[in-house]
Amino acid sequence: MGITAPEYWEYKKRKAEARSETILGVLAIVGAVILGLIGIYQFNPIWILFGIIVFIVGIVLVWDADEKMKKIKHIYWTKQAIREYEEKKYRVLDTAQDEGEHAFLPSNGTVGPLEVEILPEKEDRKKKFLKLLEKLDERLIEGEISEATYKELQEKYKSKIKQSEDL
């Protein structure tokens, strides 16, 4: 799942910039070492000082690139987690719609009506509402719905079972 198509190129661009900065930092560190060695070999403190400055700049570039990569990964995984949450929410809605009566919305515990499929046989209706009662118990245990919502739906499903038996 990960990122969406429009985000793909933006992330590629950010990663390329961070990698380029890493390479530039490593090159600066290597260059600083060479400058320092030249300064030591020629007994020239200016070259040594210049080498130290370039070395510090290289270290800062590598550190900054690493921070950018961490931010990119954090954004990537946060968006992934949000998408998985949304997918789970829609999966619950689809399941409830397939099963009939109501959709459970775990984010705020409210219930929204969906179209009810009218079943010709009372046994099928009874089985369907018994199955919904079982799922209702599971969702209460998992904390997806509040106890008030649980009681309201439990009464409703039990009355539907009774109605299907009376048919």
Secondary structure, 3 states (H helix, E strand, C coil): CCCCHHHHHHHHHHHHHHHHHHHHHHHHHHHHHHHHHHHHHHCCHHHHHHHHHHHHHHHHHHHHHHHHHHHHHHHHHHHHHHHHHHHHHHHHHHHHHHHCCEEECCCCCCEEECCCCCCCCHHHHHHHHHHHHHHHHHHHHCCCCCHHHHHHHHHHHHHHHHHHHHC
